[in-house]
Every structure is written in structure tokens, then in C-alpha cells.
Amino acid sequence: MVKRFSVVLVCSLITSTTAAGEPAWTERAILEHVDQEKLSGALSSEALHDLIAQGEVLFSAKFTDLDGAGRPMATQAIIPTKRKRPTDKEFHRTAGLDANSCASCHNQPVIGGAGDFTVNVFVSEGFANADFDTTDPQFSNERNTNHLMGAGLVELLAREMTADLHAIRRDALRKARANGEPVSARLVTKGVDFGALTAMPDGIVDLEEINGVDTDLVIRPFSQKGVMTSLRQFTVNAMNHHHGMQAAERFGARWTGEDDFDADGNPVELTEGDISALVAWQATLPPPKVSEPADSAWKEAAATGSILFDEIGCANCHRRALPLKSLVFADPGPLDAAGTLRQGEVAGISYDLGLLDWAAALEKDEDGNYLVPLFGDLKRYVMADRQVAALSNELLGQRFVERNVFQTTELWGVGSSAPYGHRGDFTTLDGIIRAHGGDARAARDAYLERADGERSALIAFLKTLEIKE
């Protein structure tokens, strides 16, 4: 079985191009890069162990300008974009740089965890140019840091759900062509209903009734808005935005025609293999668990709260578990798109999350599917209305997702990840529940109608959903 270690010497996957001639007191954070050409096929337990270890080194590293930190002539934009003029300062809370290390923000209660309000980020990916120095919400959306625990399981769920939705669409189109008349189909996968579509005999698809997912029917499971397709995409984006560490697969010569797109004097900042290592580390993070309180009163209250969770409708969106057919994680994945490595462009790798110690604790359903206890459904909902509007405080849409629409937050780990809400505006679980409007209004109102003791019991249950150190 593969276990997680803090720091391990990695020897089989790296090349020492950056370490040559460096003294022991070097101020570089990256001493060796991972060689993507040495990665292919299904990884053995040992090779996966090595890749995870190097990923942890990179996730924890405090990058310096010797590594390539900074982007004097490039913006935070997802599409590689040149600045009009160089920056006068490296660090800006608005569009980055805003952190020295991934672990600067993802650290509560463990590395890879959530972040306090003080490490909020400003999402301004829609702006090609970042020549502004203000936290005015007209220019960016302020977001709290989500935890990454169980992220590999979440991405695998999204891949399978996407495949199901695409299969439903294909089947409807086939039937419409064969029958010569429109065919409507419900878009239901793993018990989650994403509305319906109607396929026409000429191949046109009526998308009007699709709900909670993009019209391409791709589940994008990451970020508060559900707009990031994969850990690979998330990692490439974040490295540029927060650190000015640019991945060769997006900012290198293949896409930009330049070896040093941001003009900081560092042609090799993050190799394809480095990104693969970071993905492996995140994808293999153990999922949060439901803990059993030692305190007898808390244990009794949590049991009552668990029943209430279902009764008032929390579980309609925060589903306790979703079934997963396979624990095999491919990287690049089937949905990785332009700007990341894609299947067919490289040999690619895969690794079985079942090799990890924590996988043995996953329950299975009667069909042999793994039950992923995420307390979510990977669907977007309207989260505000005229009376309960606290969660509609953003001025900018993101990737065509409306301002008051957010993906269901996975509640696993919620007992360890305060503050709450997309901006971290709420210090208590009671506060964020009261802020649920729109599609969640009925559950919120049902919560408020309960007696004080019952509401307290629900909080007692939620506080047992912990990230274990």
C-alpha cells in the first residue's frame, strides 16, 4: 500500500538540470524538475510514491525569483497575455502575485486544507490585462480558499458523470435520427438531475431545459462556481496567477512561440512533469471523514442532527455519497483541454487510488461502486433571492456562470474549514445556513423553523465532518 510521507528523496523521475553547481545554501526552491518523458502507463506503487513525494515538495515550496516566481511582462489571465508595461511591484493582492507557496493558503488544518479569510484571493481571470491596483469588486471576485482533500475522487466522479451525460445525449440523437422525430431525455447521472434536452432529427439539440451544468454537459467540479475541469487545469492556472510560476505546457514555446513568455529571465519554470507531480499529490490526498465525538452529549446530538440533515432537505443537494465505478486516475484526463497536456499528445500516466491506505475505508454499494462521502452533488444552483441575498454579493460573472449561481459546496471537512461562504464572510455554520437563499431557501427556512436544540444538533453533526491531521 502507498503511504503519504512529508519529505522523501526522489530519484527515479527527476533531472538535475537546475541543481547543477548550486551550493547547499541556494535560494532556489526547486532543485530538480520532474521529467515527463520518464512517466508513462500505469504507475507502480513505488513510482506513484515517488511522484507524490515530489508533488508535495513543489506544493510546499516557497518559490523565489531564481525559480521563476514573478511575471513582469505577463498577466494573470488564463490565456497567455502580455502586459502593456512591466509591474512596479511583484506582489499585488488584486491579481497576484499573492502567495509564496501553495501551502501558504491551503494549510488548515493540514497542508492541502482550507484557508483563513486573510488568504482570500481575487479572481480576475476574465481580464486580459491586470493594470489596476484596487480590490474594487468591479475588477475581481474575492474568494476564500477551498480545501483539496479527496480531490482525486471528486475529479473521478466528475469524469464519470460527464461520460453519462454525453451518453444520454448521443442516445437521444441516435433515436431522433432513427425515428425522424424529436426525442427528449432526462439528464440524470448518479441520482443527480441536470434537467433535460431534446434532440431533433437533423442533429440540433434544444438545450433550454438543461440545469446546473454547462450546455456542453461537462461537469467542472473545482472552484466555488464549478468552472475548473481538472486538477491539471486548476494547477496550471493557479501557479501562474498566485506565484508567477508558468507551466511550459501553456506558456512555453509550443503555445506562445517563446521560451520565456513572462520575460523574467527563467525559461524553465514548471515542466510538464512538475505539473504531473503536483496533480498526483493533490489527487491522492485522503478524503475527510465523519468523526465520532468522545463527548457523549456531542455524540448524541450529532446522531439527532444527522437525521435532521435529511429531514429538512440538506441532503437534497449535499448528498451524503455519490457512487464511483473506478479509482483509476488518468493524467492527462479525458476532459483536459487546450492549455494543458491532453490525451493523445503524450503517453500519459494512470494510477490506482486503491493503492492508497485510505481507500480501504471507502464503502461500496450493492453494485460494487465505491461510495464517495463528499456531501455534495457537483451541480450549480441559484443561491440567493430578494429576501436572502447575502450570497449574491459578486459583481462579475465567471465563465458565463451568473453572479448568484454557485456549485454545491462539498461538506466533507466542513468541521475543519471555517470560515464559510465563497468569500469566507461567515464565521459560523449557523450563519452560512441562514444565508442560503434561492434554490436552497426551502431547506434554510425548514432549519429556522426548528427548535433551538434541533438546530444545535445539526451543527453538532456538521462539526463531525472533519479533515483529519
C-alpha positions in Angstrom: 0.0 0.0 0.0 1.2 3.6 -0.7 1.6 5.8 2.3 2.0 9.5 2.4 5.3 10.9 3.6 6.4 14.5 4.4 9.7 14.7 2.6 11.2 11.9 0.6 14.2 11.8 -1.7 13.0 11.3 -5.2 15.5 9.8 -7.6 13.8 7.9 -10.5 11.7 10.6 -12.1 13.9 13.8 -12.0 16.5 15.5 -13.9 19.1 17.7 -12.1 19.3 20.5 -14.7 18.5 23.3 -12.2 20.6 21.9 -9.4 24.0 21.8 -11.2 26.6 23.8 -9.4 24.2 25.1 -6.7 25.6 25.4 -3.2 23.9 23.8 -0.2 22.5 27.3 0.8 20.9 28.0 -2.5 17.9 30.2 -2.5 16.2 28.2 -5.2 13.1 26.3 -4.0 13.1 23.9 -7.0 16.3 21.9 -7.1 15.1 19.3 -9.6 12.4 19.1 -12.2 10.3 16.0 -12.9 10.9 14.6 -16.4 7.6 13.9 -18.1 9.3 11.6 -20.6 10.0 9.2 -17.7 6.3 9.0 -16.9 4.1 6.7 -18.9 1.5 4.0 -18.5 0.1 2.6 -15.2 2.4 3.6 -12.4 3.7 1.1 -9.9 3.2 1.7 -6.2 6.9 2.8 -6.0 6.7 5.2 -9.0 3.4 6.7 -7.6 5.1 7.1 -4.2 8.0 9.0 -5.9 5.7 11.2 -7.9 3.5 12.1 -4.8 6.7 12.9 -2.8 7.9 15.3 -5.5 4.5 16.9 -5.7 4.5 17.6 -2.0 7.9 19.3 -2.3 6.5 21.5 -5.1 3.3 22.2 -3.2 5.2 23.2 -0.1 8.0 25.1 -1.9 8.3 28.9 -1.3 9.2 29.9 -4.8 11.8 32.6 -5.4 12.7 34.7 -8.5 15.5 32.2 -9.1 12.8 29.6 -9.7 10.9 31.9 -12.0 8.5 33.4 -9.5 7.0 36.6 -10.9 5.7 37.5 -14.3 6.9 41.1 -15.1 5.6 41.1 -18.6 2.6 38.7 -18.3 -0.8 38.9 -16.7 -2.8 36.6 -14.5 -5.1 35.8 -17.4 -5.7 32.1 -18.2 -4.9 32.7 -21.9 -1.2 33.8 -22.1 -1.3 37.5 -22.3 1.4 40.1 -22.4 1.3 43.2 -20.2 1.4 46.7 -21.7 4.1 47.7 -19.2 6.2 45.9 -16.6 4.9 45.9 -13.0 6.5 48.2 -10.4 5.8 45.6 -7.6 5.9 41.8 -7.8 3.1 41.2 -5.2 -0.4 42.5 -5.6 -3.4 41.2 -3.7 -5.6 42.0 -6.7 -4.4 39.8 -9.5 -1.3 38.3 -7.9 1.4 37.5 -7.2 -0.3 36.9 -3.9 1.5 34.0 -2.3 4.9 32.4 -2.0 3.7 28.9 -1.8 0.6 26.7 -2.4 0.8 25.8 1.2 0.6 29.5 2.2 -3.2 29.3 1.6 -4.0 25.6 1.7 -3.0 24.8 5.2 -5.9 24.4 7.6 -5.8 22.1 9.5 -3.2 20.3 7.3 -1.3 21.1 4.1 -3.8 20.8 1.3 -6.5 22.1 3.6 -8.5 25.3 3.5 -7.5 28.9 4.2 -8.5 31.7 6.6 -10.1 35.0 5.4 -6.6 36.6 5.4 -5.6 34.5 2.4 -8.6 35.3 0.2 -7.8 35.6 -3.5 -9.1 37.9 -6.1 -10.4 36.1 -9.2 -10.0 38.3 -12.2 -9.3 35.7 -14.9 -11.6 37.5 -17.4 -9.3 40.5 -17.6 -6.5 40.0 -20.2 -4.7 43.0 -18.6 -4.1 43.5 -14.9 -3.1 47.1 -15.0 -5.2 48.1 -12.0 -4.3 48.3 -8.3 -7.6 48.0 -6.5 -9.6 45.5 -4.6 -12.8 47.2 -6.0 -15.3 44.3 -6.8 -15.8 45.8 -10.2 -12.5 44.2 -11.2 -12.4 40.9 -9.3 -14.3 38.5 -7.2 -12.9 37.8 -3.8 -12.8 34.1 -2.9 -11.9 32.1 0.2 -9.6 29.1 -0.2 -11.2 25.7 -0.5 -9.6 22.5 0.8 -8.3 19.9 -1.6 -8.8 16.8 0.5 -10.3 14.0 -1.6 -9.8 16.0 -4.8 -8.9 13.0 -6.9 -12.2 11.3 -6.0 -14.1 14.4 -6.9 -12.5 14.7 -10.3 -13.1 11.0 -11.0 -16.8 11.5 -10.1 -17.0 14.4 -12.5 -15.4 12.4 -15.3 -17.9 9.6 -14.9 -20.9 11.9 -14.6 -19.8 13.8 -17.8 -19.5 10.5 -19.6 -23.0 9.6 -18.5 -24.5 12.9 -19.7 -22.7 12.6 -23.0 -24.0 9.1 -23.5 -27.6 10.3 -22.8 -27.2 13.0 -25.5 -25.7 10.6 -28.0 -28.5 8.1 -27.4 -31.2 10.8 -27.8 -29.6 12.0 -31.1 -29.4 8.4 -32.4 -33.1 7.8 -31.6 -34.2 11.1 -33.1 -32.4 10.3 -36.4 -33.8 6.8 -36.5 -37.4 7.8 -35.7 -37.5 11.1 -37.6 -39.0 12.9 -34.6 -37.8 14.9 -31.6 -36.6 12.8 -28.6 -36.5 14.3 -25.1 -34.2 12.8 -22.4 -33.7 13.5 -18.7 -30.1 14.2 -17.8 -29.7 12.2 -14.7 -26.4 10.7 -13.5 -25.6 9.2 -10.2 -29.0 10.3 -9.0 -28.4 14.0 -9.8 -30.9 15.6 -12.2 -29.4 18.2 -14.6 -32.7 18.9 -16.4 -33.4 17.7 -19.9 -32.6 18.1 -23.5 -34.5 17.5 -26.7 -32.7 16.0 -29.8 -34.0 16.8 -33.2 -33.8 14.5 -36.3 -31.5 17.0 -38.0 -28.9 16.8 -35.2 -29.9 20.1 -33.5 -30.2 19.8 -29.7 -32.6 22.0 -27.7 -30.6 23.0 -24.6 -33.2 25.2 -22.9 -34.1 22.8 -20.1 -30.5 22.0 -19.1 -30.0 23.0 -15.4 -26.9 23.2 -13.2 -24.3 22.3 -15.7 -22.8 24.0 -18.8 -24.5 23.3 -22.1 -21.6 21.1 -23.2 -22.6 18.8 -20.4 -19.1 18.8 -18.9 -19.1 18.6 -15.1 -16.5 21.1 -13.8 -16.0 20.1 -10.2 -13.5 22.7 -8.9 -13.9 26.3 -7.6 -16.9 27.8 -5.8 -18.6 28.3 -9.2 -17.7 24.9 -10.6 -15.7 26.2 -13.6 -12.4 24.2 -13.3 -12.5 20.9 -15.2 -9.5 19.2 -13.7 -6.8 19.4 -11.2 -4.3 19.8 -14.0 -6.1 22.9 -15.3 -6.5 24.3 -11.8 -2.8 23.8 -11.1 -1.6 25.4 -14.3 -3.9 28.4 -13.7 -3.1 28.8 -10.0 0.7 28.6 -10.5 0.6 31.5 -12.9 -2.0 33.6 -11.1 -0.7 33.2 -7.5 3.1 32.7 -8.0 4.0 33.7 -11.5 5.3 30.2 -11.9 4.5 29.4 -15.5 3.9 25.9 -16.8 5.6 25.0 -20.1 2.6 23.2 -21.4 0.7 26.5 -21.6 3.3 29.3 -21.5 6.1 27.6 -23.3 7.2 27.8 -27.0 4.6 25.3 -28.1 1.7 27.6 -27.4 3.3 31.1 -27.2 6.3 30.7 -29.5 8.6 31.9 -26.6 10.7 30.1 -24.1 10.4 32.9 -21.5 6.9 34.3 -22.1 6.8 36.4 -19.0 10.3 37.9 -19.6 11.6 37.2 -16.1 14.8 35.5 -17.3 13.7 32.0 -16.5 12.9 29.8 -19.5 12.2 26.6 -17.4 9.8 27.3 -14.5 7.5 24.3 -14.3 7.9 21.3 -16.6 5.0 19.0 -17.7 6.4 16.5 -15.2 6.3 19.1 -12.4 2.6 19.7 -13.1 2.0 15.9 -13.2 3.7 15.6 -9.7 1.5 18.4 -8.3 -1.6 16.7 -9.7 -0.6 13.4 -8.2 -0.1 14.9 -4.8 -3.5 16.6 -4.9 -5.3 13.6 -6.4 -4.1 11.3 -3.7 -5.0 13.5 -0.7 -7.1 11.5 1.7 -10.8 12.4 1.9 -12.3 13.9 5.1 -14.1 11.6 7.5 -17.1 11.6 9.8 -15.6 11.5 13.3 -17.2 10.1 16.4 -17.1 12.6 19.3 -15.6 11.3 22.6 -18.1 13.6 24.4 -21.3 11.6 24.9 -23.6 14.6 24.7 -22.0 15.7 21.4 -22.3 12.1 20.1 -26.0 12.0 20.9 -26.6 15.5 19.4 -24.7 14.6 16.2 -26.9 11.5 15.8 -30.0 13.7 16.1 -28.5 16.2 13.7 -27.7 13.6 11.1 -31.4 12.7 11.0 -32.4 16.3 10.8 -30.0 16.9 7.9 -32.1 14.6 5.8 -35.5 15.7 7.2 -35.1 19.4 6.3 -33.7 18.8 2.9 -30.0 19.5 3.2 -29.2 16.1 1.6 -31.2 17.0 -1.5 -28.1 18.9 -2.7 -25.5 17.9 -0.1 -25.8 14.3 -1.0 -24.1 12.1 1.5 -22.3 10.0 -1.1 -22.1 9.5 -4.8 -21.2 6.1 -6.4 -17.9 5.8 -8.3 -17.1 2.9 -10.6 -13.3 3.1 -10.8 -10.5 4.5 -8.7 -8.0 4.6 -11.6 -6.9 8.2 -12.2 -5.6 9.1 -15.6 -3.4 12.2 -16.2 -3.9 14.0 -18.5 -7.6 13.2 -18.1 -10.2 12.7 -20.8 -11.5 16.3 -20.4 -8.3 18.2 -20.2 -8.4 20.8 -23.0 -6.1 23.4 -24.7 -3.7 25.0 -22.3 -3.0 21.7 -20.5 -1.5 18.5 -21.7 -4.1 16.4 -23.4 -4.6 12.7 -24.0 -3.1 11.7 -27.3 -0.4 14.4 -27.1 1.7 12.5 -24.6 1.9 8.9 -23.4 0.1 9.9 -20.2 0.0 8.1 -16.9 -2.6 6.4 -14.7 -2.5 5.4 -11.1 -4.9 3.4 -8.9 -6.1 5.4 -5.9 -7.0 2.0 -4.5 -3.3 1.6 -3.7 -3.6 4.2 -1.0 -4.2 3.3 2.6 -7.2 5.5 2.9 -9.0 3.8 0.0 -9.7 0.7 2.1 -12.1 2.8 4.2 -14.4 3.6 1.3 -17.7 1.8 1.5 -19.3 0.1 -1.5 -22.9 -0.1 -2.7 -24.6 -3.3 -3.7 -23.4 -2.9 -7.3 -19.7 -2.7 -6.2 -19.4 1.0 -6.7 -17.2 3.0 -4.3 -19.3 5.4 -2.2 -17.6 8.8 -2.1 -18.9 10.6 1.0 -18.5 14.2 -0.3 -21.8 15.6 0.9 -22.3 17.3 -2.5 -23.7 16.7 -5.9 -21.4 18.7 -8.3 -24.3 20.7 -9.6 -24.8 24.5 -9.7 -27.7 26.3 -8.1 -29.1 29.8 -7.6 -28.1 30.6 -4.0 -29.8 34.0 -3.4 -33.2 35.7 -3.8 -34.6 39.1 -2.9 -35.1 38.3 0.8 -32.0 36.2 1.4 -29.3 37.9 -0.8 -26.0 37.6 1.1 -24.6 35.1 -1.4 -25.2 37.3 -4.4 -22.6 39.9 -3.4 -20.3 39.5 -6.5 -20.5 42.0 -9.4 -18.8 39.8 -12.0 -19.9 36.6 -13.6 -17.3 33.9 -14.1 -17.1 31.7 -17.2 -20.7 32.6 -18.1 -22.0 31.5 -14.7 -24.3 34.1 -13.2 -23.3 36.0 -10.1 -25.8 34.4 -7.8 -25.1 30.8 -9.0 -22.7 28.5 -7.2 -21.8 24.9 -7.2 -22.9 22.9 -4.1 -20.1 23.0 -1.6 -18.9 19.6 -0.6 -19.5 19.4 3.2 -16.9 16.8 3.9 -14.3 18.6 6.0 -16.7 21.5 6.9 -16.0 20.9 10.6 -12.3 21.9 10.0 -12.6 24.6 7.3 -14.1 27.8 8.8 -14.8 30.5 7.7 -17.7 29.7 5.4 -19.2 31.0 2.1 -17.5 31.8 -1.2 -15.8 34.9 0.3 -15.4 33.5 3.8 -17.9 36.0 5.1 -19.5 33.7 7.7 -17.7 32.6 10.9 -20.3 30.0 11.9 -22.1 27.2 10.3 -25.4 28.6 11.7 -24.6 31.9 9.8 -24.0 30.3 6.4 -27.1 28.1 6.7 -29.2 31.2 7.4 -27.6 32.8 4.2 -29.0 30.1 1.9 -31.5 31.6 -0.5 -32.8 30.8 -4.0 -32.9 27.1 -4.7 -31.7 26.4 -1.1 -34.4 28.6 0.5 -36.7 25.8 1.5 -34.1 23.9 3.5 -32.9 27.1 5.1 -36.5 28.0 6.1 -37.1 24.5 7.5 -33.9 24.9 9.6 -35.1 28.1 11.0 -38.5 26.6 11.9 -36.9 24.0 14.1 -36.3 24.5 17.8 -33.0 25.8 19.1 -32.0 22.4 20.3 -32.6 20.8 16.9 -30.6 23.5 15.1 -27.8 23.0 17.6 -27.9 19.2 16.9 -27.5 19.8 13.2 -24.4 21.9 13.9 -23.1 19.1 16.2 -23.4 16.8 13.2 -21.7 19.1 10.7 -18.8 19.6 13.1 -18.1 15.9 12.9 -17.3 16.2 9.2 -13.6 16.7 9.7 -10.2 16.8 7.9 -8.0 14.5 10.0 -4.4 15.5 10.8 
